[in-house]
């Protein structure tokens, strides 16, 4: 199982979308406070639709609390500042992929302690960053692809017709 970590997320709709993606992929979501919203906020529930009730989610008071409750965790740090891309690494079962808040990313003090596992999504030009929920989906699906999509339904079914 893969773990997604959001460090101080600010926008409820992004976290709701990420929660929905986590439910669809059997991924755990970890939220490091402070959050820029309440977990009961309407925008969060709307973006997560009716999937939020099925989400495996844990909150932490700060990054140190997260580390103490997940000792020895292999953490990949998603940042625009990394030297390697998200496709350059091999994701282990049980690993954590951490994303920073929308306005500032992961604090550099944390990145410096994890420089060997810092990863980025390549972009052209002066693009500052991608939307947080899109970034989570891109990297999460690469990690799952590397694991051959364990337990996933790989063939879709038509509603009124058959292939």
C-alpha positions as CSV (number, residue, x, y, z in Angstrom):
1,X,0.0,0.0,0.0
2,X,1.2,3.5,-0.8
3,X,0.8,6.4,1.6
4,X,0.1,10.0,0.5
5,X,1.1,12.8,2.9
6,X,-0.1,16.4,2.7
7,X,2.0,18.8,4.7
8,X,-0.2,21.7,5.8
9,X,-2.7,21.6,2.9
10,X,-4.6,24.9,2.4
11,X,-7.3,24.3,-0.2
12,X,-10.2,22.0,0.8
13,X,-11.1,21.1,-2.7
14,X,-7.6,19.8,-3.5
15,X,-7.6,17.7,-0.3
16,X,-11.1,16.4,-1.2
17,X,-10.0,15.4,-4.7
18,X,-6.9,13.7,-3.3
19,X,-9.1,11.9,-0.8
20,X,-11.2,10.6,-3.6
21,X,-8.1,9.4,-5.5
22,X,-6.9,7.7,-2.4
23,X,-10.1,5.8,-2.0
24,X,-10.1,4.7,-5.7
25,X,-6.5,3.4,-5.3
26,X,-6.6,1.9,-1.8
27,X,-4.1,4.5,-0.6
28,X,-3.8,5.9,2.9
29,X,-4.0,9.7,3.3
30,X,-1.9,11.4,6.1
31,X,-2.6,15.1,6.9
32,X,-0.1,17.2,8.8
33,X,-1.5,20.2,10.6
34,X,-2.1,23.0,10.6
35,X,-4.8,22.5,7.9
36,X,-6.1,25.6,6.0
37,X,-9.7,24.3,6.5
38,X,-11.8,22.1,8.8
39,X,-12.2,18.5,8.0
40,X,-16.0,19.0,8.2
41,X,-15.9,21.8,5.6
42,X,-18.5,21.6,2.8
43,X,-16.0,22.2,0.0
44,X,-13.9,19.2,1.2
45,X,-16.9,16.9,1.2
46,X,-18.1,18.2,-2.1
47,X,-14.8,17.5,-3.9
48,X,-14.4,14.1,-2.2
49,X,-18.1,13.3,-3.0
50,X,-19.5,10.4,-1.2
51,X,-16.1,8.7,-1.0
52,X,-14.8,10.6,2.0
53,X,-16.5,8.3,4.4
54,X,-14.5,5.4,3.0
55,X,-11.1,7.2,3.2
56,X,-8.3,5.8,5.5
57,X,-7.1,9.2,6.8
58,X,-4.8,10.1,9.8
59,X,-4.0,13.6,11.0
60,X,-0.9,14.7,12.9
61,X,-0.2,17.9,14.9
62,X,3.1,18.5,13.0
63,X,5.9,16.9,11.0
64,X,7.6,15.6,14.1
65,X,4.4,13.9,15.3
66,X,4.2,12.3,11.8
67,X,7.8,11.0,12.0
68,X,7.3,9.7,15.6
69,X,4.2,7.7,14.6
70,X,5.8,6.4,11.4
71,X,9.3,5.4,12.5
72,X,11.7,4.4,9.7
73,X,9.2,5.5,7.0
74,X,10.6,5.8,3.5
75,X,9.4,9.2,2.4
76,X,9.6,10.6,-1.1
77,X,9.4,14.4,-1.1
78,X,7.5,15.9,-4.1
79,X,9.0,19.3,-4.8
80,X,9.7,21.5,-7.8
81,X,13.3,21.9,-6.4
82,X,14.4,18.2,-6.7
83,X,17.2,17.0,-9.0
84,X,15.5,13.7,-9.9
85,X,12.1,13.1,-11.5
86,X,9.3,11.0,-10.0
87,X,10.0,8.4,-12.7
88,X,13.6,8.0,-11.7
89,X,12.9,6.2,-8.4
90,X,11.4,2.8,-7.5
91,X,8.5,3.1,-5.1
92,X,8.4,0.4,-2.4
93,X,5.2,-1.0,-0.9
94,X,4.4,1.0,2.2
95,X,6.4,4.1,1.1
96,X,5.1,7.6,1.8
97,X,5.0,10.3,-0.9
98,X,4.8,13.8,0.7
99,X,3.5,17.0,-0.9
100,X,3.7,20.5,0.6
101,X,1.1,23.2,0.9
102,X,-0.2,24.9,-2.2
103,X,1.4,28.3,-1.5
104,X,4.9,27.2,-0.5
105,X,5.5,23.5,-0.9
106,X,7.5,21.5,1.6
107,X,9.7,23.6,3.9
108,X,13.3,23.6,2.8
109,X,14.5,22.5,6.2
110,X,12.6,19.2,5.7
111,X,13.8,18.8,2.1
112,X,17.4,19.1,3.2
113,X,17.0,16.1,5.5
114,X,15.5,14.1,2.6
115,X,17.4,15.3,-0.5
116,X,18.1,11.7,-1.7
117,X,14.3,11.0,-1.9
118,X,13.3,14.4,-3.3
119,X,11.4,14.0,-6.6
120,X,9.9,16.4,-9.1
121,X,7.5,16.5,-12.0
122,X,9.2,18.0,-15.1
123,X,7.6,21.1,-16.5
124,X,8.6,23.4,-19.4
125,X,9.2,27.2,-19.2
126,X,8.6,29.3,-16.2
127,X,5.7,27.2,-14.9
128,X,5.9,27.5,-11.1
129,X,4.0,24.3,-10.2
130,X,1.0,22.1,-11.1
131,X,-2.2,21.8,-9.1
132,X,-1.7,19.8,-5.9
133,X,-4.3,17.2,-6.6
134,X,-3.0,16.7,-10.2
135,X,0.5,16.3,-8.9
136,X,-0.6,13.6,-6.4
137,X,-2.4,11.7,-9.1
138,X,0.6,11.8,-11.5
139,X,3.1,10.5,-9.0
140,X,0.7,8.1,-7.2
141,X,-0.2,6.4,-10.5
142,X,3.4,6.0,-11.4
143,X,4.1,4.3,-8.1
144,X,1.1,2.0,-8.6
145,X,2.1,1.3,-12.2
146,X,5.6,0.2,-11.0
147,X,3.8,-2.2,-8.6
148,X,1.6,-3.5,-11.5
149,X,-1.6,-2.0,-10.0
150,X,-2.0,-4.5,-7.2
151,X,-5.6,-5.6,-6.7
152,X,-6.9,-3.1,-9.4
153,X,-9.6,-3.8,-11.9
154,X,-7.7,-3.5,-15.2
155,X,-10.5,-4.0,-17.6
156,X,-13.6,-1.7,-17.8
157,X,-17.1,-2.8,-18.5
158,X,-19.6,-1.0,-20.6
159,X,-23.0,-0.3,-19.1
160,X,-25.4,-1.3,-22.0
161,X,-23.0,-3.1,-24.3
162,X,-20.1,-5.5,-24.2
163,X,-16.7,-5.2,-25.7
